[in-house]
Amino acid sequence: FRTEDGLKLNGWFIPGKTKSMTADNLFTLLWFHGNAGNISHRLENIKMLYDRVPVNIFIFDYRQYGKSEGKVSEQGTYIDARAALVYLQSREDINHERIIIFGRSVGSGVAVDLAVKGKCCALILETPFTSMKDLAKYLYPFLPIGYILQTKYDSISKIRDIKVPTLIMHGDKDELVPIEQGRKLYEAANEPKEFYTIPGATHNDTYFVGGEEYFNTIRRFVDKLESENG
């Protein structure tokens, strides 16, 4: 699919697995991945989710990641996110009223921005940070503030404008993004909202360490959306 500034992005659409519903009745998870690697590195995570939660999954690479064209930037990822949503809304085999935005790590900043500006029915954030400034000050306290401010991803100021159900998940042993940042986002978010602490999980092993309860938390969140939306 293409962005509004003409770049070609690479993504995968995976129809959900269910006995009782077709893809156009399921919720669709629009997945914004983290910083390292590309979509192929998420295969194991996708497979585990696919086997346990009946949702369609659309995951793609931002510009300059994987097979996607262009050069990455904060504004570029926002453009890419809008293009991904437009692409999903152009598909006739899904329900456009049932798009859940899911962002992990850096992808949480992209997800929050899109959830403010685009149409979705819910938001899931995993290992999110409040802003790149806050994260950089935590990881690199010796860097000058001017350098830190070049990339913002200011989720803490944006999440207050989101009016859809929100689930935030964070490992309590996260060595890159402290769980306190996830909790601050939760506190700033509007109701209805949920916070799930993943006991023992670091930044990159949430779905392994969380195990079945990790996936059950997502499943319950989706089931609740189903019961409320009919």
NORWOFEN-V786819 format. One record per residue. RES is the residue in one letter. SS is DSSP state (alpha for helix, beta for strand, coil for the rest). Layout:
res:RES ss:SS
res:RES ss:SS
This chain:
res:F ss:coil
res:R ss:beta
res:T ss:coil
res:E ss:coil
res:D ss:coil
res:G ss:coil
res:L ss:coil
res:K ss:beta
res:L ss:coil
res:N ss:coil
res:G ss:beta
res:W ss:beta
res:F ss:beta
res:I ss:beta
res:P ss:coil
res:G ss:coil
res:K ss:coil
res:T ss:coil
res:K ss:coil
res:S ss:coil
res:M ss:coil
res:T ss:coil
res:A ss:coil
res:D ss:coil
res:N ss:coil
res:L ss:coil
res:F ss:beta
res:T ss:beta
res:L ss:beta
res:L ss:beta
res:W ss:beta
res:F ss:beta
res:H ss:coil
res:G ss:coil
res:N ss:coil
res:A ss:coil
res:G ss:coil
res:N ss:coil
res:I ss:alpha
res:S ss:alpha
res:H ss:alpha
res:R ss:alpha
res:L ss:alpha
res:E ss:alpha
res:N ss:alpha
res:I ss:alpha
res:K ss:alpha
res:M ss:alpha
res:L ss:alpha
res:Y ss:alpha
res:D ss:alpha
res:R ss:alpha
res:V ss:coil
res:P ss:coil
res:V ss:beta
res:N ss:beta
res:I ss:beta
res:F ss:beta
res:I ss:beta
res:F ss:beta
res:D ss:coil
res:Y ss:coil
res:R ss:coil
res:Q ss:coil
res:Y ss:coil
res:G ss:coil
res:K ss:coil
res:S ss:coil
res:E ss:coil
res:G ss:coil
res:K ss:coil
res:V ss:coil
res:S ss:coil
res:E ss:alpha
res:Q ss:alpha
res:G ss:alpha
res:T ss:alpha
res:Y ss:alpha
res:I ss:alpha
res:D ss:alpha
res:A ss:alpha
res:R ss:alpha
res:A ss:alpha
res:A ss:alpha
res:L ss:alpha
res:V ss:alpha
res:Y ss:alpha
res:L ss:alpha
res:Q ss:alpha
res:S ss:alpha
res:R ss:coil
res:E ss:coil
res:D ss:coil
res:I ss:coil
res:N ss:coil
res:H ss:coil
res:E ss:coil
res:R ss:coil
res:I ss:beta
res:I ss:beta
res:I ss:beta
res:F ss:beta
res:G ss:beta
res:R ss:beta
res:S ss:coil
res:V ss:alpha
res:G ss:alpha
res:S ss:alpha
res:G ss:alpha
res:V ss:alpha
res:A ss:alpha
res:V ss:alpha
res:D ss:alpha
res:L ss:alpha
res:A ss:alpha
res:V ss:alpha
res:K ss:alpha
res:G ss:coil
res:K ss:coil
res:C ss:coil
res:C ss:coil
res:A ss:beta
res:L ss:beta
res:I ss:beta
res:L ss:beta
res:E ss:beta
res:T ss:coil
res:P ss:coil
res:F ss:coil
res:T ss:coil
res:S ss:coil
res:M ss:alpha
res:K ss:alpha
res:D ss:alpha
res:L ss:alpha
res:A ss:alpha
res:K ss:alpha
res:Y ss:alpha
res:L ss:alpha
res:Y ss:coil
res:P ss:coil
res:F ss:coil
res:L ss:coil
res:P ss:coil
res:I ss:alpha
res:G ss:alpha
res:Y ss:alpha
res:I ss:alpha
res:L ss:coil
res:Q ss:coil
res:T ss:coil
res:K ss:coil
res:Y ss:coil
res:D ss:coil
res:S ss:alpha
res:I ss:alpha
res:S ss:alpha
res:K ss:alpha
res:I ss:alpha
res:R ss:alpha
res:D ss:alpha
res:I ss:coil
res:K ss:coil
res:V ss:coil
res:P ss:beta
res:T ss:beta
res:L ss:beta
res:I ss:beta
res:M ss:beta
res:H ss:beta
res:G ss:beta
res:D ss:coil
res:K ss:coil
res:D ss:coil
res:E ss:coil
res:L ss:coil
res:V ss:coil
res:P ss:coil
res:I ss:alpha
res:E ss:alpha
res:Q ss:alpha
res:G ss:alpha
res:R ss:alpha
res:K ss:alpha
res:L ss:alpha
res:Y ss:alpha
res:E ss:alpha
res:A ss:alpha
res:A ss:coil
res:N ss:coil
res:E ss:coil
res:P ss:coil
res:K ss:beta
res:E ss:beta
res:F ss:beta
res:Y ss:beta
res:T ss:beta
res:I ss:beta
res:P ss:coil
res:G ss:coil
res:A ss:coil
res:T ss:coil
res:H ss:coil
res:N ss:coil
res:D ss:coil
res:T ss:alpha
res:Y ss:alpha
res:F ss:alpha
res:V ss:alpha
res:G ss:alpha
res:G ss:alpha
res:E ss:alpha
res:E ss:alpha
res:Y ss:alpha
res:F ss:alpha
res:N ss:alpha
res:T ss:alpha
res:I ss:alpha
res:R ss:alpha
res:R ss:alpha
res:F ss:alpha
res:V ss:alpha
res:D ss:alpha
res:K ss:alpha
res:L ss:alpha
res:E ss:alpha
res:S ss:alpha
res:E ss:alpha
res:N ss:alpha
res:G ss:coil
